[in-house]
Amino acid sequence: YFGTYYAGQYRATPHLALNFGLRWEFSTSPTPINGTVMSVLDMAAGAIVLGSQSGQMPSLSDPLTQYFIHNFGTTFKTNRQLGLPASVNPTHYLNLAPRVGFAWDALGDSRLVVRGSAGLFNSFQERGYSVESGSLGPPFAPTVATFQDSLYFPTTPNTYETTYAFGGPSDRTSDNGGPSTAGVPPGVRPGYVEEWTLSLQSQLRPNTVAELSYAGNHGVHLNGFYLADQNFPNTAQAPGGYPPNTEFGESFQEHSAGMSWYEGLSGRIQQRLQQGLTFTVGYTWARSEDTVSTFTGGPTDSPVPQNSYDLAGNKGLSNFDRRNRFIANYVWDLPFGHGKKFLNQSGVADAILGGWQWGGVATIESGTPFTVQLTGNVSGIASS
């Protein structure tokens, strides 16, 4: 990872200040070294891509890989054949993030201030997933997508016949599809979020400030997960569903087609220390929607979209959406002890009862959405 930025300020008038900046950053894709190879399914190329620094085709002679090649027509290609780097997923270097903002003293006496900002913020995908999963695909550690899940097994000394107690190769038909992989395929790019804010701050009293603000953002090319070659729903001929391309099985992969939308309105009143009391009271109304958050964790979230061929169809409330949120906090200097209204004296009473504060925090907020799921792969598409 590398990042650098420039930030500047320009005072247009005595009461108007402008801020501006530009950030440039990139995160390189993990690259296999020391003769290691990454394996990931590239549906656009119609092949399992094997990425290495040498760009050479590794051995495909193990019995299980040969079984997939001869019975399912599974195709393997090297990164050199497809003009890809050893990482398979090329690094995107042109990630520019400009930001602008302003602060305007509307009345010239600091009692009414208007602030606003807009900017672009990069969002890089999780690189660890690419490293961990890229070495688990065939022909190094073949996986097979079954009706219910994906099963991992080593290539040696086991073969397909000895691995499955319920039968040999004849039990696996084209309805199941060929081997599965996982990882970050070519074409996945970093995402970014466009953000904008506008706020109005007013001094109501010498120690009391009120603020109204609006914030919004829109995420583009956000990373999520999907099933490449996801099964079509089951039929009478294929009760467990079947993959469109039988050369491969369903493969759990990253994508960068996610989007998000957020808008929020908030109000806040803050009183600085006055007569021993300071407090803040605030309320926020917000709405957050996206197409990817339900795949990133949560007790009722599904790890894959309901339809990997229509990722936009997963738009819904974010799994962290909270429509209403009220907060309050306060600190009160209790009026006991030396210099206070009660027990204004030194000595033992002041040592025991003086200098105490009473404080509290309260949060009242709406609950988060949840996704209703049906356990088990009833439709055969490996999604709940």
ZIURHU-V342946 format. One line per field, one symbol per residue. phi: phi as a letter, one per 30 degrees, with the letter a starting at -180 (. if undefined). psi: psi as a letter, one per 40 degrees, with the letter a starting at -180 (. if undefined). burial: b if it has 9 or more other ideal C-beta (glycine too) atoms within 8 Angstrom, else e. A space follows every 10 residues. Layout:
phi: ???
psi: ???
burial: ???
//
This chain:
phi: .bbbabbbbb cdbecbccca abcbaabdde cdbhidbcba dcdddiaddc caddicdddc ddeddddddd ccieccbddd dcicdddicd dccdccbdbb abbbddcibi cbbcbaaaac bdbcdddedd ddddcccdcd bebbdcecac ccaddbddbe dddcddlced dccdddiddc bbkcdejdbd cabcbbbbbb cbcdbecbbc bcbbbbabcb hddabacdhe ededbddbdc iaddcddbce bdbdbbcdbb bbbbcbbbbb cdebhibbab bbbbcbbbba cbddcckkdc dcdbddbdcb dddddadddc dbdbbcbaba bbdddbjdic dchdacjddd ddcdidbcba bbbbbddcdb cdbcdjcddi chbc
psi: ihiiihhiih hdieehhhii ihhhiihiih hiifeiiihi hgddefihhh hiddeihihf eidddddddd defhhhiidd defiidedhi hhdgghgiii iihhgdeeee ehhhiiiiih hihiihdddd ddddeeiied giihhaddah hhiidieiid dedhdeaade ehieddiaii iiahiiehii iihhiiihih hhhdidehhi hhihiiihhi fiiaiihhfi iiiiiddgee iiidhediih hhiiifeiii hhhhhiihhh hihhfehiih hihhhihhia eedeeeiide iheiidheeg ddeehahiee hhdhhhiiii hhhhfhahei difgiiaddd ddeieiihii hhhhiiiiii hhihiigdee efi.
burial: eeeeeeeeee eeeeebbbbb bbbbbbbebb bbeeeebbbb bbbebebbbb bbeebeebeb ebebbbbbbe ebebebbbbe ebebbbbbbe beeebebbbb bbbbbeeeee ebbbbbbbbb ebbebebebb bebbbbbbbb bbbbbbeeeb eebebeeeeb eeebeeeeee eeeebbbbbb bbbbbbebeb bbbbbbbbbb bbbeeeebbb bbbbbbbbbb bbbbbbbbbb bbebeeebeb bbbebbbbbb bbbbbbbbbb bbbbbbbbbb beebeebbbb bbbbbbbbbb bbbbbbebee bbebbebbee beebebebbe bbebbbbbbb bbbbebbeeb eebeeeeebb eeebebeeee eeeeeeeebe beeeeebeeb bbbe
//
